[in-house]
Amino acid sequence: MPVHILLSRLTHEGRKTVKERPERIREVNREVEQLGAKILSQYAVLGLYDFVTIVDAPSNDVIARVSVEFGARGTVEIMSLPAIPLDQFIKGLQGR
């Protein structure tokens, strides 16, 4: 399955929720998986984004559904980045 990198930024409401109920993060991860994506790894980060999540998803449609579903709640903004394995990227550049 294609790998995607999700960069997530909590909104004011999202920060309040995480502060009051940190376990909500794991609940959201289960919801992501119910939408068809498999979380491979996840990190809380400092800086412009709050979380970096690496997921397998069968299609861009699944990732779009995840982004819209969670973004519509008003607690998180997600930037989705399709990831290309390095070997595949190099082969594509070489025309093979």
HULINTA-V913669 format. One record per residue. N is the residue number from 1. RES is the residue in one letter. PHI is phi in whole degrees, -180 to 180 (NA if undefined). Layout:
# HULINTA-V913669
<<N:RES:PHI> <N:RES:PHI>>
This chain:
# HULINTA-V913669
<<1:M:NA> <2:P:-65> <3:V:-97> <4:H:-129> <5:I:-109> <6:L:-108> <7:L:-102> <8:S:-115> <9:R:-125> <10:L:-73> <11:T:-84> <12:H:-56> <13:E:-64> <14:G:-64> <15:R:-64> <16:K:-62> <17:T:-61> <18:V:-66> <19:K:-65> <20:E:-77> <21:R:-142> <22:P:-56> <23:E:-66> <24:R:-61> <25:I:-59> <26:R:-68> <27:E:-63> <28:V:-63> <29:N:-59> <30:R:-65> <31:E:-65> <32:V:-59> <33:E:-68> <34:Q:-67> <35:L:-84> <36:G:110> <37:A:-105> <38:K:-112> <39:I:-78> <40:L:-90> <41:S:-162> <42:Q:-151> <43:Y:-136> <44:A:-84> <45:V:-131> <46:L:-103> <47:G:124> <48:L:-64> <49:Y:-113> <50:D:-99> <51:F:-141> <52:V:-119> <53:T:-124> <54:I:-103> <55:V:-131> <56:D:-97> <57:A:-145> <58:P:-68> <59:S:-162> <60:N:-65> <61:D:-60> <62:V:-64> <63:I:-64> <64:A:-62> <65:R:-62> <66:V:-60> <67:S:-61> <68:V:-69> <69:E:-57> <70:F:-79> <71:G:-64> <72:A:-66> <73:R:-75> <74:G:81> <75:T:-110> <76:V:-153> <77:E:-116> <78:I:-123> <79:M:-105> <80:S:-105> <81:L:-126> <82:P:-66> <83:A:-109> <84:I:-109> <85:P:-55> <86:L:-57> <87:D:-60> <88:Q:-65> <89:F:-61> <90:I:-64> <91:K:-60> <92:G:-63> <93:L:-71> <94:Q:-85> <95:G:74> <96:R:-108>>
